[in-house]
Amino acid sequence: MTVETESLTGESLRLFEGRGLRQVFAEDVLRFGFDVGARRVPEAVWPGGTTFAAWSDANAERFFRVYEAAFRERPGFPGWNAERWIAWVTGDDEFRPEWSVLATVPTLGGDAGLGGDVGLDHDVGFVIAAVGWIVQVGVVPAARGRGLGSALVTEVLRRMRAGGADEAWLDVNVDNPAGRLYRRLGFEDRGRRARFRAG
């Protein structure tokens, strides 16, 4: 038996555990409100030489390659091929390609473990957005710790606000250290989703 909740509380956690259910998944739901007073979107600080491009049919597979490199080691990675992942992204009627960004950096110190030839640029991060939601953010392992995740999130917030959004939501697994980044950028906790199983 599986039980899912969209709003886990301490009381419901005790109830589920008291019935012999164990938690197998949890994610926090966070909100960034553009409507909070005169709240400004933080400035995107890109590592030197970074360029970015919005989603297009021509570069969708480049987004996929970064997605695969960024998430393949995470628990629950589905292992989809490019065709399936691209269809999942673009199949959402609320997907916004103009808000979805691919980041590219110049090679630093050899190929920095990013693959390819010295001197070439490398796609290292991406963000996918839909109406009201930041759907996915990923940075390849070799490029983490350089501020790319923060820059991608602030860039998508800027684009969303310019596009008329008054809020941005996202969810993040409770064991994902990116949660600290989102909160530091001004996202506020709005709830927790969880899944429980018997046994």
Secondary structure, 3 states (H helix, E strand, C coil): CEEEECCCCHHHHHHHHHCCEEEEEEEEEEEEECCCCCCCCCCCCCCCCCEEEECCHHHHHHHHHHHHHHHCCCCCCCCCCHHHHHHHHHCCCCECHHHCEEEEEECCCCCCCCCCCCCCEEEEEEEEEECCEEEEEEECHHHCCCCHHHHHHHHHHHHHHHCCCCEEEEEEECCCCHHHHHHHCCCEEEEEEEEEEEC
